[in-house]
């Protein structure tokens, strides 16, 4: 029963203040799901109380039993607490199950590693807050609670998350710079993105050369927006396609590359793009956090070939 002294208050705010009812966001979802009745009627979260009403809050339905994880790939965990997990995604691993990739995903790896977890978003989402392309390696954030997921997702929406990548590109990039061309669907190939799209969305990428190898350059890339394939599209538009990128990169010629460096570059089995660092605020206690994922073996081996070539050229 609503005391008369609370007349005029919103139902969602009043319920959230009652012991054991949950957070306001949980209450809002309960109201929208029809689990909150005022005098036997469904209401909106903005409903104003009159005082004296009977309010009923039904418990949430019991979630169905989650299927056992299928063909779970290895999982490298960089950080873990009760609110969030930070993982280092291996190259070649799809994040979510999709057509053609129903198993062996990062979701499967998380469910196998944490079998008792009740993931926000359900078993098929496993609390994953953002995404990386299949062949992009590196650091990725996972939420363990609804509240943590909402807090982290809010940081992404407000562009408060700092993301740095390592990208090995063709060409000699001499100075830092930025690309701010809008990105949208390619006008002729809907599977690709392009800076030539008619209705592109704002995108901002900053880059800085870390190591120059003549034929290729290792870039530190700061991503300020999160458009699909943003780094690959922006760098390719400047004439610096990511090494190994079969979608936006150089086409393979029929003749075999002549030198060892050319063979190493052409033989990279996936795009040489690595989500290196991420900075965020802890979703519960507000701590400033920074995580770094080590460069994976295939990328590191290619860099060593290039460095060896530079050393040999310098000694000669």
N, C-alpha and C positions, 0 to 999 in steps of 0.2 A: 504494500500500500504506500502511495506517495504522500508524504506529509504535506500539509497545506503550505508550510513555509517554503517549499520548493516550487510553487506555482510559477510558471513563466520560464523555467529552465528547459533546455533542450534535453530530450530523452537520452541521447547518446552520452552527453556530458554527465547527466545525473547517474546513469547506470554505471559508467566507468568509475565513479567515485564510491560505489558500493563495494564492500569487501568481497573478494573472490569472484568478481564478475569478469575481470580481464581488462586489457588496455582499451583505450578509446577506439583504436583502429579495429581491434577484435570485436568490440561492440558494434561498430558500424557494419562490419561484415555480417554479424549475426542478425542485425536488423534487416539488411538487404536480402538475407537468405530466408527471412520470415520466421526466425527463431525468437523474435521479441514481439509480444502481443500486449497491447494496452486496452484493458477492458475487453479482451477477446478479439481485438482487431489489429491487423498489420498497420504499421506506421512507417514514416520516413525518419532517417536520423535527425532531421531538423524539426521534428514534431515538438511542440511546446506543451509542457505539462500544465494541468489545471489545479492539481492537488486532489488527493483522495482517490486517484485511479488505482486499479489493480494491474501491476506489471508482471508479466511472466517471461522468463528467460529459459528457453529449452537448451539442453546440452547439445553440443555438435554431434553429428552422426559419427559412429565408429568407422574410421577409414578401413577400406578393404586391405586384406593382407597383401603385402608387397611381394611380387615375384622374386625369386632368387636371382641375383646378378648373373648375367650370362657372359662367358668368355671375357672375364675382367682382365684388362691389361695391367701391367705394373703401375703403381702409383707412388710418386715422390711427394711427400708432404713437407713443406717448408715451415709451417706453423699451424698450431691447432689449439683452440680453447673451447669453452662451452658455447661461444657465440659464432665463431667463424673458423674456417679452414683455408689455408693458402697452399696451393699445389703448384708443382712444376710440370706442366703438361708436356708429354713427349711428342715429338713430331710424328705425324701419321695417325694420330688418335683423334677421332671425331668427338666433339663435346657431347652432343645429344643424339639419341637414336633418331634415325631418319631413313627415308627410302634408300635401300642399298647398304645401309649401315645400322642394322637392327641390334647388333651386339658388338662387343669389343670397344665400347665407348668410354669416355671419362665418367659418365653417369654410372656405368657398370662397375668401374674401378672404385668409385666412392661408396657404392652400396656394398661391395664386397669388403672393403676396409672398415666400414662403419655399419654393420648389419642391423644394429638395434636403433639406428637413427630414424626419426620421424621428420622427413625433409620438408621444408616449406616449398609449396608448389607440387608436392607429390613425388612418387617414385621416379617418374620419367623426367623430372627436372632436377632433383637432388640438390636443391638450394643454390644452383649455379647462378651467379649474379650477372656475368658478362660472358663474352665468347671470344674464342680464337679460331682462326681457320684451321682446317685439318692439318695442313702441313706447316703451320706456324707453331713453334715451341714456346714454352716459357710460363711465366707466373700468371695465376688465375685465382680469383677470389670465390669462395663458396660460403654461404650462410647456413647456420645450423638451426636458426629459429626464424619465425615469421618477422619478429621485430628487427633482428639483425639484417634480414634480407631487405626490409623496407628502408632501414637506415643506410645501408650500402648503396642500394639502388638510387636513393635520393642524392647521395654524393655524386654518383655518375651523372644523374640528370642535371645537377647544378655545376657540373664540370669541376668538381673539387678533388677528383682523383687524378694524381699525376702518373702518367704512363710513359716509359722510355723503352725503346726498342733498339736492337742492333740489326742493321741491314747491310748486307754486302751487295753492292750494285756494280754493274758494268759502267766503265767510264772513270775519268779522273776528276773528282769533285774537289775543288781547291779551297773554297771558302764556305762558311756557314750561310744558311739562307732559310727561306720559308716559302711554302706553297699554300695559297689560299683560294684556289679555284674551286667553285662548287662542284659537287659530284652527284651524278644521277645514273639511271640506267642508260646503257649504250643505245643510241638511236636505232641500230640495226640488230644487235645481238643482245637479247634481254638477259642472258646469263652473265654478261660482263657489265662493269661499271665504267663510267667515262667522265672526263671533264668537259666533254662536248655535248652533254645532255641538255635538253631544252629547259627542263625543270630541275636543275641540280640543287642540292641542299648545301648550305654553308659547311665548309671543311677547312681546317687549318692544321698544317703539318710543318714542324720546324726540324731542320737537320743540321748536323755538324760533322765534318770529316774527322775521324779518329786516327785512321791509318790509310795512307795512299800507296797503292801497289802499281800504279801506272795503268794497267788494263782494268783495274777494279778499285773500289774504295769502300772501306768499312765506315759506315755512318752511325752516329747516335741520332735517333729520331724521337722527337717528342710529339706525342699525339694529343691534340687539344680538342678534337671532336672524334666521334666514333662511327664514321660512315663505313659501309661495307667495302672491304679491300682498299681502304683509304691510302695507306702507305704505298702499296703496290701501284695504285693508279696515279697518285701524285708524283712519285719518283719517275715512273715510266713516262709521264707527260713531259718531264724535263729532259728526257733522253738518257735516264739512268735506271733502266729496268733492274729489278732485283734478280740476282743470279739464281738460276734454277726455276724461275717463274714461268710455267708453261702457258699461262693465260695472258699475261701482260708483258712477258719478256721476249727475248730474241728467239726467232725461229731456228730450229736446228738445221744446219746445212747437211748436204749429202756427203760431203767429204769429211774425213776424220780430222779433228784438230791436230796441228803439227807438234806444238811444244807441250812440256809437262804441265805448265800453268794453264794453257788453253784446254788441255784434256781434263784437268781438275775442275775448272770452272764449268765446262760443258757436262761433266759427269755428276754434278751436284743433283741428287735425286729429287729434291724439293726446293721450294723457295728458301733462300738463305735469310730468313727473317725470324727474329727471336725476341719475345716479350721479356725484356731484361729486368726492368725494375718497375715497381708500383708503389705509390705513396697514397695512403688513405688515413682516415680517422677511425679508431676502433668504434664499432657500432654501439657498444654499451658504455664503456668508461671514458671515451673521448680521447684516448691516447693517440699521439701522432705515430704512425707506423710506416716503415719502409721495408720492402722485401725485394730480394734479388735472386734470380734464377741463374745458375751457372750455364755457360754456353754448352750445348749438347755436342756429342762426340763428332758427328758428321760435319757440323759447322766449324768446330775447333780444328779438325784435321785439315779442312780446306784453308783456313787462315794460316795454319802452319806451313803449308805448301807455298803460299804467297809470301810469307815472311822469309822463308828460306831463299826464295828467288831474289828478294830484295837484298838479303845479306850477301848472297853470292855475287850479285851485281856490284855491290859496294866494295867487296874485297878484290874484285877483278879490276 
